Amino acid sequence: ERRFTERLTDGIGRMLDFLEEHLPERLRPLLEKARELLPDPEIGQQQEQQQHQRGMGGMEL
């Protein structure tokens, strides 16, 4: 199961996509700023993998 924060971030990203399609052009810079505030999902996945490896003593299968 995905973590709550990942699901929340995905939902916010989808909402921003929707707004980008429906808001006037003059408001789009605000959406870009909002996207900059969201965490990068790839970075989150890399951090999770590193934490998992540390929890297993650095052992890999």
Wavefront OBJ file of the C-alpha trace (Angstrom):
o trace
v 0.000 0.000 0.000
v 1.266 3.444 -0.833
v 1.891 5.843 1.950
v -0.647 8.535 2.735
v 1.689 11.379 1.764
v 2.323 9.834 -1.661
v -1.395 9.501 -2.322
v -1.974 13.073 -1.152
v 0.827 14.398 -3.369
v -0.570 12.489 -6.359
v -4.009 13.985 -5.747
v -2.609 17.486 -5.522
v -0.679 16.946 -8.743
v -3.831 15.814 -10.536
v -5.706 18.829 -9.195
v -2.977 21.147 -10.492
v -3.173 19.435 -13.905
v -6.926 20.049 -13.970
v -6.511 23.689 -12.969
v -3.839 24.204 -15.612
v -6.337 23.187 -18.281
v -9.160 25.365 -16.966
v -7.601 28.505 -15.468
v -6.887 31.637 -17.474
v -3.347 31.995 -18.826
v -2.512 34.817 -16.409
v -2.904 32.487 -13.412
v -0.649 29.708 -14.717
v 2.519 31.138 -13.087
v 0.825 30.487 -9.731
v 0.386 26.837 -10.661
v 4.061 26.581 -11.582
v 5.010 27.969 -8.166
v 2.675 25.492 -6.491
v 4.316 22.610 -8.400
v 7.735 23.749 -7.185
v 6.517 23.309 -3.607
v 5.572 19.677 -4.153
v 8.195 17.065 -3.344
v 9.757 15.191 -6.256
v 8.283 11.648 -6.202
v 11.504 10.096 -7.524
v 13.504 11.539 -4.637
v 10.993 10.114 -2.168
v 11.289 6.648 -3.707
v 15.096 6.792 -3.571
v 14.994 7.789 0.099
v 12.617 4.908 0.881
v 14.935 2.417 -0.815
v 17.913 3.750 1.130
v 16.029 3.513 4.432
v 14.947 -0.036 3.610
v 18.539 -1.043 2.856
v 19.758 0.531 6.101
v 17.071 -1.341 8.009
v 18.384 -4.600 6.567
v 21.970 -3.785 7.476
v 22.807 -2.811 3.911
v 22.117 -6.332 2.692
v 20.777 -6.703 -0.803
v 19.184 -9.754 -2.394
l 1 2 3 4 5 6 7 8 9 10 11 12 13 14 15 16 17 18 19 20 21 22 23 24 25 26 27 28 29 30 31 32 33 34 35 36 37 38 39 40 41 42 43 44 45 46 47 48 49 50 51 52 53 54 55 56 57 58 59 60 61
